[in-house]
Amino acid sequence: MKQYTYQTHGTCSVQIDFQIDDEGRLHNVQYLGGCDGNLQGIGRLVEGLPATEVRDRLAGIRCGFKDTSCPDQLARALAEVTA
């Protein structure tokens, strides 16, 4: 499994750590900062799913008046490491 760290932009969370296995599945998503309960929920919901599917589902989600959100930041992180 490959480990990744992504520095977020425009959200309460400041960092996302995650792993992608050899089959392209997402594991151990952990946010630093932000709304702890909600972000733990995201991590559990996406556990074991294909990273590309998670990327496509979460891209473009906004938080209030912000242009991004914690789920969108995960999608952006996955876009950097998946084809």
C-alpha angles and dihedrals in degrees: 000000000000120000122219135187122197125190107219126222128209098007138096090247113076102195142019123205120192145151133226119201128217090270092056095254122145122239142173099011108187128175125205110218126352130086101340099201095046093046093049086052092054090050093052094045094053097041110129096002122128108273091226091055092050090048092053095045097048100039114114099016109145131205111219109300094344120110090229143025139202092270090048090051089055089051090051091049091051091047088060093054104033132064 
